[in-house]
Amino acid sequence: FDPYFSTKQRGTQKGMGLVPPCTALISAVGLAACSSPLALPAFSGTSTIVAAPTTSATVAPPDTSSPAAPTTSVPTAEAIGQVILEPSAGMTPIYNFMRDATSALTMTMYELVDPTAEQILAADAGRGVHVRVLMDSALENSRNQPAQTYLATHGVAVAFAPAGRITHQKTICINDDSCLIMSLNLVADDYASTRDVAVEASDPRDVSAIESTFQADFAGGTAPATSNGDHLLWSPGSEPGLVGVIDGARHTLEVENEEMDSTAFTDALVAAAGRGVDVEVCMTEDSSYTAALDQIAAAGGHVHLYPDREGILYIHEKLVLADAGTSSAKAAVGSINFSTSSMNYNRELDIVLTEQDASGQLSTLDSAFQSDFAGAPAM
């Protein structure tokens, strides 16, 4: 396997860094039970090889892995709510959601560098809301320290996730009945020119799964997520679910992400293009992913890239949308980058949307993607 992720820097926008080999070694027992092709793919960046038995047959994943993506939904009334598209929506809808907390607010956040958000959390705590915040310490400990200090002195319970696993999830839940599942970090300097999205979820099983997983993570645990609810896809363990969305596409695929560093994901897009699916990829230009994008383009996919310059829209959204506008439309959107680390090792969360229970939300995501794709030059 390859723990390389990214070393790029872009102002306050950063890659995940070189994931320490210890992250993989902690999971070594599980790796022995993971499925693996006999032929290793070409590695890029810094790689660590862990010897494990291989087989030409698929090996069942260990029982501790995250459950697969839900194949059917059990929707409740208004189980999927608003889609907040950034930067066009501005932060007011997210700030207002936080202010609507009356009894409880839980937040899991990779980066928290937003004085307004911090003040809202403090104000919520000041009026009696039980506010708890979990932040990453594996890569963003120093950037999160000022927020931790401020919140802890204003009545907010704050914890850092264990340093042995990157916590890249971005969720806000209020009153045990509604959550925002997001691609955006709460970093004020990023808001003006970054494409991001938040989706509101109020399905009781989804909310319960997010809250119970938060409880375990807040207590310092690193166990798999407690449940996928009706619409959730968790990391570690999300790769089969994300690849499954691609494999299920029959007409179109729309892909928008900051990273393209998973052989399994790239191979699935190449295969989709090869079977006649119209594959469209929109990203911000980064030479780290040129080889993967070249493979997709060579297979017949269409790749459009924004230049990585200040003032130009920066693609940070994490979206894969299959067969938009059809009865079989399906998408996964949230915090999961399309990298080995993000899918198989980090704590991450996507929401899985289908035409049956989120037709309007899928249409919103499709329209935004088409606008972004049309605005970026072809590779």
N, C-alpha and C positions, 0 to 999 in steps of 0.2 A: 504494500500500500504506500501511498505518498502523502505525507503530512504537509507538503508545501501548500501555502495558501496565497499569500501576496505580501510584498514588502513596500508597496507603493505608498506615496504620501501625496495628498492633495489638500494643502491647507489644513483645515480641521477635518476634512474627509480622509479617512485612513483605511488602508487594507487591514486585514486581521493580523498581520505579522507572521513570522515563522512559528508555526505551532510547535511547542516544545516536544521533542520525542517522548518525554515522559507521559504525555497525554495518551499516546499510542500504547506505551508499555503498560499503563494502568489497565488498558482494555485488552491486553494480550490474550488472556484466557478466552475472551469472547471471539477474538480473531481466529482462533483455531477452529471455530465452528462456523465461520462465515463462508459463504459460497465464493469461489474464486475461479476465474478461467485459468487454464494451464499456461496460456501465453500472457506474460506481464506486459502491460502497455508501456510505451516510452514515457519516462519520467521527465519532469521539468523542475527547475529550482532545486531545492535541497530535499533529498529523498532518504528515507530510512526503510530498509527491507527487514521484515520480520519473517523468519522461516516458519512455515506452517504446512501441514499436509494439504495436498491439493487433490482434486478429483475432477473427472470430466462430467460428473453428474452434479446437479444442484444440491447443495447441502442445506439442510433446514437451519434457519437462524436460531440463535440461542433464545431461551425463554425470556431472558432479560431485555431483549430488544424491544424498541417501540412498536406498538401494533401497526399493521399496515393501514394505508389510507382507507377511509370508509368507502365502500363501493355503493352503498345506498344511504339515503338520508331518512331520518324520521323527523320531518320538520314539524315545528309547532308554529302557531300564529306569530308572524313577524319574528321568526327565529333569526333571520339575517336582516340587519337594519341598514343604516346609511353607509355609503361609501364616501370617504373624505379624501379628495385628491389634492395633493400638494405639488407645486406651491400655490395653485390657483385658489384653493379654499381658504388659505391663510390658517393660522393656528386657533382662531376663535372657536370653531366647533370642538376642537380637542380640549381647549381650556374650559369651555362651558361644560363639557362632559365631566371633567374633573370637579368642577364646582357643584355639579348635581349630586355629589355624594352626600348622603344624609346619615348613614350609619357606618359604612366601611369603604375603604379604598385600598386596593393592593396594586402595586406596580412592579413589573420586572423590566429593567432597562439596561441596555448595554452601555450607553453614554447619557449622562444627565448633566448638561451644562446650559441651563436655561433659567435665569433668575425669575421670570414670570411663573413658570411651572413650579419652581421651588416655593415661591411665595403662596401659590394656590394650595399646594400640599400643606404648608404650614398653617394657612388660614383654615383649611378643612379640619386639621387636628385641633386648632384653637377653639372651634365650635363643637367639639366633642366627637368628631368622626374618628374611627379607629383607622389610622393611616399607617401602612407598612410599605416599605420600598426595598427591593432587592436589586443590587447593582453588580455588574461584572467586576472582578478583581484580577482576572487572568491577564488581560491586556490593557484595561482602562482604569486601573486602580488609581493612578495619580490624577487623571482628569476627573474622576468621580469623587475624589477626596473633599474638595470644597463643598459640593452638594451634601455629602454625608455629614460634614461638620455643621452646616447651616441647619439641615433638617433635624439632626439629633438634638440641637439646642432649641428647637421649636416644637417639641412634642411628637415628632414622627419617629416611629420605630424603623431603624435602618439596618440592613445586613449586607455584607459583601458575600457573593457566591464563592464557593471554594475555588482557589486559584488553579486547581488541576483540570478544570474544564471551563472553556469559554462560554459565558452566558450572553448570547447574542439575541435572545428573545426580547420583543418590545410589546408589552401588553399593559393595559390599564383596566381594572375591573372596579365597579362600584356597586355597593348595596347588595352584593351576592346575587345580582340578577342581570348584569349587563357588562360586556367587556369590549374594549377596542383591541383588535389584533392588527398590528402595524408593521410597516417596513421602516418607519422613521425612528431615529434616535431623537431624544429631546435635547438638541444642540441648536441654540438660537442662530449661530452663524451660518447654519446650513439651510435654513428655511427658504430663503428668497429665491434660490435657483436650483433646488433639488426636487426631482420627481420622486414622490413617495406616496403611500396610500395607507389609509386605516379603514378597517371594516368593522362595523358594530355587530356583535353577536349577543343574542339574548336567549338562545335555546338553553333550557335548564341543564341538559346533560353536558353541553359545551361549557357553560359557565362553571358547573360543578367540577369538571375535569381540570379547567384552568386553575380554579381556586385550590383544589386539593393538591395539584402539582406545585403550586406556589407555596403552600404550607410546608411541603416536604423540602423544597429547595431553600426556603427561608430558614429552615432549621439546620441547614448545612448538608443536606443529603445530595447525592448524585445518582440516585436510582432513576430508571426510566419513568416517563410520565405515567400517571395513574390510569388514564383512559383517553381514548380519542373522541369521546362524546359522540355526536352525530356528524360533525363536520371538521374535525381537527386532524392535523398532521404534525407530529412532533419529531424533532431531532433530540438525541441521536436516533437514527433509524429511519429517516424520511426518504432515503434514496429510492427504495422500491415504489413508494407511493408517487413520487414525482416522475419517475421514469414511466410508471403506469399511466399517468395522464398523457404523456407523449405517445406511448404505445397504443392508446385507445383512440387517437385522432384519426379521422378518416378524410377530412377535407382541408382544414387549416390548423396551423399552430402559430400562436403569437407569444414571443418570449422577450421579456424585458428584465434585465438583471445587471448588477454591478460586476459579477464574477462569471467566468466560464472555465472552471478548472476541475471538472469531473469527467473522466473518460466515459463512465457509464452514461452520463447525461448527453455528452457530445455524440456518442455512438447512437443513442436513441434518436436524436435529431437527424443525424445522417441517414439512419434507416428510414425514418419517416419521409424525408425528402425523396429517398430512393423508391418508396412505394407510391409516390405521386401526391403526397400531402404538401400543400403550399406552406412552407416554413418561413416565417419572418422573425428576425432577431433584431432588437434595438438595444444598444448599449452606449456607454461612453468609451471612447477609444482608450485602449490600454494594450501595450505591446505584449504583456504577459499572456494574453489570450489569443494572439494572432493565429497561432497554429490551429487551435480548436475552431476558430471562426473560418479559417481557410478550408478546413475539412467540410464544414457545413455548406459553405458557398460552392465548393467543388461538387457536392452531391446535389446541387440544384436549389439550395436554400438562399434566401435573400437577407443580407446582413447590412444594416444601416448603423453608422457610428457617429455620435456627436464628438467634436473635438474636445479634449480635456483642457478647457480654458475658463478662466474666471468670467462670469457673466453669461456663459452658455449653459443651457439646461444640463444638469448632471443627473444621469440615470442611476437611482438608488433603489427604486422599486424592485421587488422580486416577484415576478409573475410568469406563469405558464398557463395559457388559455387555449383550449382545444375546441375546434368546431364552433366558433362564435356564431350566434344567430341561428343555430339549429337546435333541434330537440335534444340532441346529445351533448350540448355544450357543457364544458367542465373546466374549472380553473383551480389552481392553488396559488394563494397569494399571502404574503406575510413577511417573516424575517429571514427565510432560508435562501442563502446564496447558493448558486449552482456550482458547488465545490465539494470535494471529498470531505474536508473538515466540517463544513457547515451542515452537510447532510448526515454524516456518520459519527461525529464526535461532539459538536457543540450542543448546548441547550438552545433550541429554536422552536418557533411555532408558526405554522401556516393555517389558514382556513380554506377548506375545500368547498367550492361553490358549484352547484349544478343548475341547469336550466329549470328543473322542476321546482326548486325552492329559492332561486335567486336570479330570476330572469332579468329584472331591471338592473341589478348590481353588475351582472355580467355584461350587459349592454353598456353601462357606464365605463367599465374597464376596457372594453373593446374600443369604444370611441376614443378614449384617452390614448390607448396604444396606437391606433391608426394615425392620430394627430402627431404623436411623437415620431413614429416611423416615417411619416411623410416629411417631417422637418429635419431629418438627419440625412447626410449624404450617404450614398451607397459605398460600401467598402471597395 
